[in-house]
Amino acid sequence: MEPDFWHSKWERNEIGFHGSDAHPLLVEHFGALALGPGSRVFLPLCGKTLDIHWLLAQGYRVVGAELSPLAIAQLFAELGVEPTVTRVGALDHYAAPDIDIYVGDFFDLSRETLGPVDAVYDRAALVALPNAMRHRYAAHLPDITHNAPQLLICFEYDPQQHEGPPFSIDADEVRLHYEGRYHLTRLAHIDVAGGLKGKTPAKESVWLMKKA
């Protein structure tokens, strides 16, 4: 789970985690955040997800963090937008109207660099990280976002049947990371059609997290 692991995934186009459309659970449950037009939504470890296209189309502003510059080059190409790229500390800042992406190590992203956000949408970050790193991530994310409300999507499965990523994160672990900082409400807990990667029985959960 070092950076080279993810760089090589993108270089070899091994991106089965990249969906072909906006996530149905995003479309169904994003309204629970009750955001106004023009709200700024943060997507940690965003890749080139089509969720960004959907959020922009709904009139939201998007800010993301991503390790792979290749993923972000592809994102802007698919958006049909030419970004301005500047260096901000240890990160590269890709900017265009209504979208900012910071490329580099997520843990180098500060609250000052990120700026104000109205909500967090985590579909691909917590589930991508091994256990020790999840604890560090779950402490850093609320800090840089001032405990902004969050929509979190997690997988649950028997870890003896599949070696992540994505990793299995059950309700107890969500509470371990976030209870006390947020009020937690599970909005959905559904079977993954066909199983995880087509073979491992799994469920997907959607959590609404609001500042405690």
Disulfide bonds with the S-S distance in Angstrom:
none
